[in-house]
Amino acid sequence: MAKQMHWDTPFEYHFDRGLYFHEVAPGLCCGTQPRNPAEVEQLAKRHGINVIVNLQQDKDMQHWGVDFEANQRKCTELGLQLIRKPAIDFDPHSLRKTLPTAVKEVGLAIQQGKRVYVHCTAGLGRAPAVCIGYLYWYGPYLSLHEAYDHLTSIRPCGPKKEAIRGATFDILDDRHFDQFFGLPEDAWAFLNQDDKHRLQQRLYDHWH
């Protein structure tokens, strides 16, 4: 995909090059921000996307001159569902807080047979973290490390693994947010199938 899209420096964001994304699981794509309504239409008509999950803050789009309202109108016109779950860029604590509801939305959409496009700005931090969260919480991977390695082998990026592990703690452990930091490094880095079912049920019951 990187060669096809002429991105020979995948760890750098080049706004002028347009969309750069990968299908990291069936029905789940992870990539860069749609810069304009034409790219929203491209996602829908060429790639079959039904749902877009946007993790950007307003200031992220403003910095790049992206007209969010125009993109939103195009989504409405095409019948795409647009979901916003803003997280602060380069802030693992903000990402940790955003992950549960963002991953929940991805999981619900994929369970309904929809194709989902998850993006932040460059698609290197926030968006892949949400996709890894989906793979870990809903997918076949019992280890966070396996889910992480799967995605990063497809899309070169460096999302904050600890934010995903912390969010897993927040959903499944009833202790205070700050108590996560005193746990061993492998705490909540493994889930069995019962853990996954319990996690998903807690997401549906308590995270809105």
Sequence and secondary structure as in RCSB ss.txt:
>XXXX:A:sequence
MAKQMHWDTPFEYHFDRGLYFHEVAPGLCCGTQPRNPAEVEQLAKRHGINVIVNLQQDKDMQHWGVDFEANQRKC
TELGLQLIRKPAIDFDPHSLRKTLPTAVKEVGLAIQQGKRVYVHCTAGLGRAPAVCIGYLYWYGPYLSLHEAYDH
LTSIRPCGPKKEAIRGATFDILDDRHFDQFFGLPEDAWAFLNQDDKHRLQQRLYDHWH
>XXXX:A:secstr
 TTTTT S TTS  GGG   EEEEETTEEEE    SHHHHHHHHHHH   EEEE   HHHHHHHT  HHHHHHHH
HHHT EEEE    TT HHHHHHHHHHHHHHHHHHHHTT  EEEE SSSSSHHHHHHHHHHHHTSS SBHHHHHHH
HHHHS     HHHHHHHHHHHH  S GGGGGGS TTTTSB  HHHHHHHHHHHHHH  
